[in-house]
Amino acid sequence: METKDKMLRGICADRYRPEKIPDSVDTIVIGSGMSGLTSAAVLSRMGQRVLVLEQHYVAGGGSHMFQLKGGLHFDSGLHYLVPYSGLLMWLATGGNEMPLRFERIGEPDGTFDRIALGSEPPFAIKHDEGHLPDLYARFPDRRADIDEFLRVSEQVLKRFPLFVMSKAFPAWLQKPWHRYVLGETWQRYAGRSLKEVLQEITDEPLLAGLLAGPWMDTGAPPDRASFLLGACVARGLAIEGGAYPVGGSQELAKCLVPVITGAGGRVLVRAAVEEILVDTSNDRATGVRLADGTLVACKRVISSVGYHNTFGKLVSEDVTERLEIPRRLPIGNSCGFIMANIGLRGNAEELGLTSANLWYHPTREDGDMFGAVDDFMANPTDPDQDPMIMVTFPSIKDREGAETYGDKTTCQILCMAEHAWFARYADLPTRRRGAEYKALKKEWGERLVALLLRFYPQLEGRIELVDVSTPLSIEHYLGANEGGAVGLDQTPERFTDWRMVERLDARTPIKGLWLTGQDTVTCGQPVVQGAGLITAFRVLGLQQSLQYLARTLPPIVRSLVQKRRRSRLDSADLDSMFRRDHRGGRGAGHRRAGPDDASVQGDPLGDAHVGSNDALPDARTGL
Ligand SMILES: Cc1cc2nc3c(=O)[nH]c(=O)nc-3n(C[C@H](O)[C@H](O)[C@H](O)COP(=O)(O)OP(=O)(O)OC[C@H]3O[C@@H](n4cnc5c(N)ncnc54)[C@H](O)[C@@H]3O)c2cc1C
């Protein structure tokens, strides 16, 4: 197992040398994040020789893991996701078995996120939206507001797959689709900010703060992010269930790279692309120029490095000018994060920790979270203004890998941050940015650790390592334009302004140059896997895409049907046991809990209890 792991990690770290470039490359993919690798895997399975070029020292983009002192591993851009990531991975790799397992994170009662607003007790968010009864109970006079939020977010979430699907169509078909299929409701909700829609739904500030949920996932403050993204993170995660890949986030790349190399392709790291070559006689992409000057020819190029990197940096100015391609869109870049990567002495049990995440959002005195976010973003160094943070524990989320950490636990604290706060150090070389930058990182580290200890006082004296990264790290290691953690800002117009939607289409005005990744659909690992599939299908065309699906889907469907049958049998067994042992009781099953379920939450043994949102601190987490 260990040898296999080393071999596969080797595949993810295949260092570029010119002689490693395969002969007659069909497709070059720039960037090895989940979108690029997914596109590359699909095209490889259709017989293409694909060369993936990655500037970092390891493949995986936002799903790569990095190692710090003491061999501790941390996530770069995957803290949790929804389990259908596994299905999308399977669609890219084919085969009879899902290549990677995802396990729900959290606690036995389903809690996977806790949201602490100001000095309010943390509110537990549960799988299958099991927390809704607690939400109704916490705001008994605001039932109508909660119902309205559920109604509106359902409206927009129902349309989200239709929006994603539209990206698979040629642009001429996307336009009427936007107008007639996504329609007015899409414009009304995806076309406005999270803050605007929530403030329309409720004037109770604490409720609005809780409904905004883990909004930092959108990479933008709530007055910038589209309500669509807010609904995806606040409800999508709870409905689908927050999950983590077994073995850690690096496993995603490990599944895809062998598919590409197995078809004669290559995934090379430390291979920064400096230019996309375009034949000006016919405006066709013909290859790339690497940082060492090497030219590689190919039939087509797929860029997964974002709109601004692609057209603002990699395509020459004379080409963009002639074809009237804006080098920059009127949408800014998303925020970055300051991240404290922390090593703790002791395992989860000893430290009283679980795999649930904690979100802390400061509020103003009247409970207004949005105002407090504005205050912090306007004056981030004000020591009296708490930053908003997410706390997560990679080594605990990876249950199977837990023993490899021995008596250590890893923790990451993320705090939303603008690149501009660190811009004066951006031109200095990484790791040699000087004493001032070092001191600034140290200050942030201390501030974030103090917040950690406020919520987890039991960690006092257990901290062995604190390593702080900034948006400059995201810019350097993920090649992100201006350190934007999730690419272009997730603003309303990129989903509803047709001129922006068209610019972010997978097909570009340069023949043979395609886009994929978070700028083409939206951010999040599963979504970019979808973006990768879509770009590959657009490249293949209808006939070959159908061939691909005809080959890939039957084993998946067969396996899912068998699994479903097995689980029906299992649940029939459970059901009969249940009826035998608990006659007169009732199982809550997986139906979404409604307002009246507040006192009888999903306990198969029929013991009624209200979840853990009763304002009592949780003994194990210290919250
Ligand atoms: C700190 C952080 C936390 C996040 N948390 C989550 C989370 O919990 N769950 C979730 O689902 N999503 C999360 N995300 C978002 C998620 O990571 C991204 O949406 C996703 O990685 C985007 O995938 P992609 O393929 O579009 O691009 P990326 O994964 O960014 O891949 C692009 C790749 O291109 C490479 N590249 C750039 N320029 C060049 C060049 N010139 N030549 C060669 N290679 C180049 C980069 O090095 C990078 O590897 C997080 C992101 C960050 C930064």
The ligand as an SDF file (V2000), in Angstrom:
LIG
                    3D

 53 58  0  0  0  0  0  0  0  0999 V2000
   -8.0240   28.3390    0.5530 C   0  0  0  0  0  0  0  0  0  0  0  0
   -9.1150   27.7240   -0.2990 C   0  0  0  0  0  0  0  0  0  0  0  0
  -10.0960   26.9730    0.2960 C   0  0  0  0  0  0  0  0  0  0  0  0
  -11.0890   26.3450   -0.4810 C   0  0  0  0  0  0  0  0  0  0  0  0
  -11.9800   25.5010    0.1130 N   0  0  0  0  0  0  0  0  0  0  0  0
  -12.8020   24.7530   -0.6560 C   0  0  0  0  0  0  0  0  0  0  0  0
  -13.6080   23.7290   -0.0850 C   0  0  0  0  0  0  0  0  0  0  0  0
  -13.5740   23.4930    1.1140 O   0  0  0  0  0  0  0  0  0  0  0  0
  -14.4060   23.0070   -0.9070 N   0  0  0  0  0  0  0  0  0  0  0  0
  -14.4530   23.2340   -2.2620 C   0  0  0  0  0  0  0  0  0  0  0  0
  -15.1890   22.5330   -2.9700 O   0  0  0  0  0  0  0  0  0  0  0  0
  -13.7030   24.2060   -2.8240 N   0  0  0  0  0  0  0  0  0  0  0  0
  -12.8800   24.9550   -2.0680 C   0  0  0  0  0  0  0  0  0  0  0  0
  -12.0890   25.9120   -2.6440 N   0  0  0  0  0  0  0  0  0  0  0  0
  -12.2750   26.2280   -4.0650 C   0  0  0  0  0  0  0  0  0  0  0  0
  -11.6340   25.1880   -4.9540 C   0  0  0  0  0  0  0  0  0  0  0  0
  -10.3480   24.8980   -4.4820 O   0  0  0  0  0  0  0  0  0  0  0  0
  -11.5510   25.7340   -6.3900 C   0  0  0  0  0  0  0  0  0  0  0  0
  -12.8310   26.1130   -6.8250 O   0  0  0  0  0  0  0  0  0  0  0  0
  -10.9800   24.6930   -7.3430 C   0  0  0  0  0  0  0  0  0  0  0  0
   -9.7170   24.2410   -6.9470 O   0  0  0  0  0  0  0  0  0  0  0  0
  -10.8330   25.2810   -8.7390 C   0  0  0  0  0  0  0  0  0  0  0  0
  -10.4100   24.2650   -9.6100 O   0  0  0  0  0  0  0  0  0  0  0  0
   -9.8220   24.6280  -11.0230 P   0  0  0  0  0  0  0  0  0  0  0  0
   -9.4960   23.3730  -11.7090 O   0  0  0  0  0  0  0  0  0  0  0  0
  -10.7220   25.5860  -11.7090 O   0  0  0  0  0  0  0  0  0  0  0  0
   -8.4910   25.4670  -10.7160 O   0  0  0  0  0  0  0  0  0  0  0  0
   -7.2800   25.1660   -9.7390 P   0  0  0  0  0  0  0  0  0  0  0  0
   -7.5650   24.0340   -8.8370 O   0  0  0  0  0  0  0  0  0  0  0  0
   -6.8960   26.4700   -9.1470 O   0  0  0  0  0  0  0  0  0  0  0  0
   -6.1670   24.6900  -10.7640 O   0  0  0  0  0  0  0  0  0  0  0  0
   -5.5100   25.5650  -11.6430 C   0  0  0  0  0  0  0  0  0  0  0  0
   -4.0640   25.1020  -11.7540 C   0  0  0  0  0  0  0  0  0  0  0  0
   -3.4140   25.8350  -12.7770 O   0  0  0  0  0  0  0  0  0  0  0  0
   -2.0700   26.0270  -12.3940 C   0  0  0  0  0  0  0  0  0  0  0  0
   -1.5420   27.1400  -13.1800 N   0  0  0  0  0  0  0  0  0  0  0  0
   -1.8560   28.4510  -13.0820 C   0  0  0  0  0  0  0  0  0  0  0  0
   -1.1880   29.1550  -14.0020 N   0  0  0  0  0  0  0  0  0  0  0  0
   -0.4160   28.2720  -14.6950 C   0  0  0  0  0  0  0  0  0  0  0  0
    0.4930   28.3970  -15.7710 C   0  0  0  0  0  0  0  0  0  0  0  0
    0.7510   29.5720  -16.3460 N   0  0  0  0  0  0  0  0  0  0  0  0
    1.1010   27.2770  -16.2290 N   0  0  0  0  0  0  0  0  0  0  0  0
    0.8600   26.0660  -15.6750 C   0  0  0  0  0  0  0  0  0  0  0  0
   -0.0020   25.9020  -14.6550 N   0  0  0  0  0  0  0  0  0  0  0  0
   -0.6320   26.9870  -14.1800 C   0  0  0  0  0  0  0  0  0  0  0  0
   -2.1590   26.2980  -10.9190 C   0  0  0  0  0  0  0  0  0  0  0  0
   -0.9300   26.0880  -10.2650 O   0  0  0  0  0  0  0  0  0  0  0  0
   -3.2530   25.3340  -10.4890 C   0  0  0  0  0  0  0  0  0  0  0  0
   -2.7010   24.1070  -10.0830 O   0  0  0  0  0  0  0  0  0  0  0  0
  -11.0980   26.5520   -1.8910 C   0  0  0  0  0  0  0  0  0  0  0  0
  -10.1050   27.3360   -2.4890 C   0  0  0  0  0  0  0  0  0  0  0  0
   -9.1020   27.9050   -1.7100 C   0  0  0  0  0  0  0  0  0  0  0  0
   -7.9900   28.6610   -2.3880 C   0  0  0  0  0  0  0  0  0  0  0  0
  1  2  1  0
  2  3  1  0
  2 52  2  0
  3  4  2  0
  4  5  1  0
  4 50  1  0
  5  6  2  0
  6  7  1  0
  6 13  1  0
  7  8  2  0
  7  9  1  0
  9 10  1  0
 10 11  2  0
 10 12  1  0
 12 13  2  0
 13 14  1  0
 14 15  1  0
 14 50  1  0
 15 16  1  0
 16 17  1  0
 16 18  1  0
 18 19  1  0
 18 20  1  0
 20 21  1  0
 20 22  1  0
 22 23  1  0
 23 24  1  0
 24 25  2  0
 24 26  1  0
 24 27  1  0
 27 28  1  0
 28 29  2  0
 28 30  1  0
 28 31  1  0
 31 32  1  0
 32 33  1  0
 33 34  1  0
 33 48  1  0
 34 35  1  0
 35 36  1  0
 35 46  1  0
 36 37  1  0
 36 45  1  0
 37 38  2  0
 38 39  1  0
 39 40  1  0
 39 45  2  0
 40 41  1  0
 40 42  2  0
 42 43  1  0
 43 44  2  0
 44 45  1  0
 46 47  1  0
 46 48  1  0
 48 49  1  0
 50 51  2  0
 51 52  1  0
 52 53  1  0
M  END
$$$$
